[in-house]
Amino acid sequence: HFTGAGTKQMIEAYERGDVAEARRLHHTLLPLYTGIFRTQGTILVKAGLTLRGLPAGPVRSPLVDATEAQTEQLRADAAAAGIDLAERRS
């Protein structure tokens, strides 16, 4: 999951009654949400996980893996949401 911390902040803002902040956070993350669904979601989620260095593996037929152009667009969509999909190691 790429937006865990931001989603948590958004929910917490809403639960404390700060709807304006929750809305702002939602709009901040929206470029990535939109980007993941530029094509079938599984394709780009797996591409994003691979960018993070996680073993996502290929998609199953009839789907096809993300193209290089789709992966670069996903990276740009994530950056627009303030999220770096660069490889992370724990």
C-alpha positions in Angstrom: 0.0 0.0 0.0 1.5 3.3 -1.1 -0.7 5.8 0.8 -0.9 4.2 4.2 0.4 7.1 6.3 -1.6 9.7 4.3 -4.8 7.6 4.4 -4.4 7.2 8.2 -4.0 11.0 8.6 -7.0 11.6 6.4 -9.2 9.3 8.4 -8.0 10.7 11.7 -8.7 14.3 10.5 -12.2 13.2 9.5 -12.9 11.4 12.8 -11.8 14.5 14.8 -14.2 16.6 12.8 -11.7 18.3 10.6 -13.4 17.7 7.3 -11.5 20.5 5.6 -8.2 18.8 6.4 -9.5 15.4 5.5 -10.6 16.8 2.1 -7.2 18.5 1.6 -5.4 15.2 2.3 -7.7 13.3 0.0 -7.0 15.8 -2.8 -3.2 15.5 -2.1 -3.4 11.7 -2.6 -5.8 11.8 -5.5 -3.2 11.9 -8.3 -1.9 8.5 -7.2 -5.4 7.0 -6.7 -6.3 8.2 -10.2 -2.9 7.0 -11.6 -3.3 3.5 -10.3 -6.6 3.2 -12.3 -5.3 4.6 -15.6 -5.4 0.9 -16.6 -6.5 -2.2 -14.6 -5.5 -1.5 -11.0 -3.6 -4.8 -10.4 -1.2 -4.1 -13.2 -0.1 -0.7 -11.7 -0.2 -1.8 -8.1 2.3 -4.6 -9.0 4.4 -2.2 -11.0 4.5 0.2 -7.9 5.4 -2.7 -5.6 8.2 -3.7 -7.9 9.5 -0.1 -7.9 9.5 -0.3 -4.1 11.7 -3.4 -4.4 9.0 -5.8 -3.2 8.5 -9.2 -4.9 5.2 -8.5 -6.6 5.7 -10.9 -9.5 4.0 -10.8 -12.9 0.3 -10.4 -13.3 -1.8 -13.4 -14.3 -3.3 -13.9 -17.7 -5.3 -12.3 -19.3 -3.6 -9.2 -17.8 -0.2 -8.1 -19.0 2.5 -6.4 -17.0 2.8 -2.6 -17.1 4.8 -1.1 -19.9 7.8 1.1 -19.2 5.6 4.2 -20.2 2.9 3.1 -17.8 5.4 2.6 -15.0 7.0 6.0 -15.6 3.5 7.6 -15.6 2.7 5.8 -12.3 6.0 7.2 -10.8 4.9 10.7 -11.9 1.4 10.3 -10.5 2.9 9.2 -7.2 5.3 12.1 -7.2 2.4 14.5 -7.8 0.8 13.0 -4.6 4.1 13.5 -2.7 5.0 9.8 -2.7 8.3 8.5 -3.8 8.0 4.9 -5.2 11.8 4.4 -5.1 13.0 1.1 -3.8 12.9 0.8 0.0 14.6 -1.8 2.1 13.7 -2.7 5.6 
